[in-house]
Amino acid sequence: ELNGATPFLSDADVSVEANGIVYQFEADTSLAGNYKSKVPFSVVNNLSYNLLIEWDGDAYEASSQLAAVAPISPLQFARYQQTDSLRLQDNISPYNPNQQSMIEIDIDWSHLSPELPNKAKLYYYTFKNLHTSELIRPQKEVVPFPKGSILHIKKYGLNDAFADYLRAKAIETEWNGTYFYSTSENLPSNISNNGLGFFSTCSIIRQTIIAE
């Protein structure tokens, strides 16, 4: 439900199979709703990874192949209004015919100030083709942060199906209310048995920088 609490499950049987090898997952006691593989493994190119979730007598299945990820472009900072704080310049293009990606940026200045808020999370998307909702997008909220803040950057490579899912999510959330009409409906899913959400394997690169 809208603004409702997420129902978490800790008693599902979760596994991922690839090339005949089955990796069993178990509930993460430190974070409700999360499952971790009992044995660490890496996802490799040109191999299908098949998810199986069994719960309450039902089975949910999905499949995914790894997508490559391009290097992280340097972030650029600008002065925030007439203060000593900084802001991120919104120079991450939503369109690139050669790659699809999601960038997750965690900004942390809790070591500089105990006053809340002292953390922020930002998301940026890049897709291979444009949707009319992207042409006139609502402006992103400008997040100011002090010099010396630590930025943890994660860039995910997206396969075509996962990119379609994230685009639909963006249309109904971040890009909603543009001048172009877009149908509001359930997000696409690759999970069988009317499962919600999406199963994807992503290449990830990480970078940590200090805002100066």
Long-range contacts (C-beta under 8 A, 24 or more apart in sequence): 6-33, 8-32, 8-33, 9-33, 9-55, 11-55, 12-53, 12-54, 12-55, 13-52, 13-53, 13-54, 13-55, 14-51, 14-52, 14-53, 14-54, 15-51, 15-52, 16-49, 16-50, 16-51, 16-52, 17-49, 17-50, 17-52, 18-43, 18-47, 18-48, 18-49, 18-50, 19-47, 43-201, 43-203, 49-201, 51-191, 51-199, 53-195, 58-193, 59-192, 59-193, 60-191, 60-192, 60-193, 60-195, 61-191, 61-192, 61-193, 62-190, 62-191, 62-192, 62-195, 62-198, 62-199, 63-190, 63-199, 64-159, 64-161, 64-162, 64-190, 64-199, 64-200, 64-201, 65-159, 65-201, 66-157, 66-159, 66-201, 66-202, 66-203, 67-100, 67-157, 67-158, 67-159, 67-162, 67-200, 67-201, 67-202, 67-203, 68-157, 68-203, 69-99, 69-101, 69-155, 69-156, 69-157, 69-202, 69-203, 69-204, 69-205, 70-98, 70-99, 70-101, 70-155, 70-157, 71-205, 72-103, 72-153, 72-155, 72-205, 72-207, 75-105, 75-151, 75-153, 75-209, 77-211, 77-212, 80-142, 80-144, 81-144, 83-144, 84-146, 84-147, 85-144, 85-145, 85-146, 85-147, 86-144, 86-145, 86-146, 86-147, 86-149, 86-211, 87-142, 87-143, 87-144, 87-145, 88-122, 88-143, 90-140, 92-124, 92-126, 93-126, 94-124, 94-125, 94-126, 94-127, 94-130, 94-134, 94-137, 95-126, 95-127, 95-128, 95-129, 95-130, 95-134, 96-126, 96-127, 96-128, 97-128, 97-129, 98-128, 99-126, 99-128, 99-157, 100-126, 100-127, 100-128, 100-157, 100-158, 100-159, 100-160, 100-163, 101-125, 101-126, 101-155, 101-156, 101-157, 101-158, 102-126, 102-155, 102-156, 102-158, 102-166, 103-153, 103-154, 103-155, 103-156, 104-153, 104-154, 104-155, 104-156, 105-151, 105-152, 105-153, 105-154, 106-151, 106-152, 107-143, 107-145, 107-149, 107-150, 107-151, 107-211, 108-149, 108-150, 108-151, 108-152, 109-145, 109-146, 109-148, 109-149, 109-150, 111-148, 111-150, 112-146, 112-148, 112-149, 113-146, 120-145, 123-174, 125-166, 125-167, 125-170, 127-163, 127-167, 128-160, 128-163, 131-167, 131-171, 131-182, 132-178, 132-180, 132-182, 133-170, 133-171, 133-175, 133-176, 133-178, 133-180, 133-182, 134-175, 135-178, 135-180, 136-178, 136-179, 136-180, 137-174, 137-175, 137-178, 138-174, 138-175, 138-176, 138-177, 138-178, 140-174, 145-211, 146-211, 147-211, 147-212, 148-210, 148-211, 148-212, 149-210, 149-211, 150-208, 150-209, 150-210, 150-211, 151-208, 151-209, 151-210, 151-211, 152-206, 152-207, 152-208, 153-206, 153-207, 153-208, 153-209, 154-204, 154-205, 154-206, 155-204, 155-205, 155-206, 155-207, 156-202, 156-203, 156-204, 157-202, 157-203, 157-204, 158-200, 158-202, 159-200, 159-201, 161-188, 161-190, 161-198, 161-200, 162-198, 162-200, 162-202, 164-188, 165-189, 165-190, 165-198, 165-200
